[in-house]
Amino acid sequence: GDAEATLFGAPLVVLIDRGTASAAELFAAALHDNGRGVLVGEHTFGKGLIQRVFPMPNGGALKLTVGEYMRPTLAPIEPGVGLEPDLPCLDTPRGAAEPVDACVDMAVSVVRGRAPKAVRPLARLPLLRTVRPLAE
């Protein structure tokens, strides 16, 4: 209906920073890689691995990487590198007198069609892919 067309046709900005990790990072990558969202902010955390901890009899533990998250483009989310924003900015609140930060200002500009630079959507790919096992 009309509500669905408005929702899916509306500009979408995803604010990211170095604290964006795991599912939030994968979701941001899916929106970006499908040309559906513009990433504004800082590089993300880079948590692209799935790890499992196995307790050991001596009280220690073994941490084993058992999988890797993949973007819709089939590129990995590189550990420690993360996603690069389309429009970089620092999350710098101005204080109580001016509570809005530069990244929010930039996001509002993108939504209103006044982005600081043109951002081209990428090719549309399947929204999410499943986890790729490290060993088969």
C-alpha positions, 0 to 999 in steps of 0.5 A, spaced: 500 500 500 501 507 500 504 506 507 509 501 504 511 505 498 513 511 503 516 506 508 521 503 503 522 509 498 524 514 504 531 516 505 535 512 510 541 513 514 544 509 519 549 512 524 555 508 526 561 508 530 566 504 533 561 501 538 557 498 532 558 491 532 555 484 531 548 484 529 548 492 528 554 491 524 551 486 519 545 490 519 548 496 517 552 492 512 546 489 509 542 496 508 549 499 505 550 493 500 543 493 497 543 501 496 538 502 501 542 506 506 547 511 507 552 510 513 554 516 517 559 516 522 566 512 524 569 506 522 565 500 526 568 495 531 569 490 526 566 483 529 566 479 523 567 472 527 563 467 531 567 464 536 565 459 541 568 458 548 569 451 551 571 450 558 577 446 560 577 441 566 583 445 569 579 451 569 581 455 563 578 455 556 579 455 549 576 460 544 575 457 538 573 461 531 567 457 528 564 462 523 565 468 519 559 473 518 559 475 510 556 481 507 551 481 501 557 482 497 560 476 500 565 480 503 567 479 510 566 484 515 574 484 517 575 483 524 578 490 527 577 494 521 569 494 520 565 498 515 567 504 512 562 510 513 560 513 506 560 520 510 565 520 515 564 524 522 566 524 529 560 523 534 561 530 538 556 532 542 556 540 543 554 540 550 548 542 554 547 549 550 547 545 543 545 538 544 545 535 537 552 533 534 555 533 527 553 526 525 546 527 527 546 534 523 549 530 517 544 525 517 538 530 517 542 533 511 542 526 507 534 525 509 532 532 507 536 531 500 542 535 502 548 530 503 555 534 503 557 529 497 553 524 492 553 517 495 551 512 489 547 506 491 550 499 490 547 494 486 541 490 489 543 484 492 540 479 497 538 482 503 542 477 508 546 471 507 547 466 512 554 465 516 559 462 512 563 456 516 570 456 516 571 449 515 567 444 511 
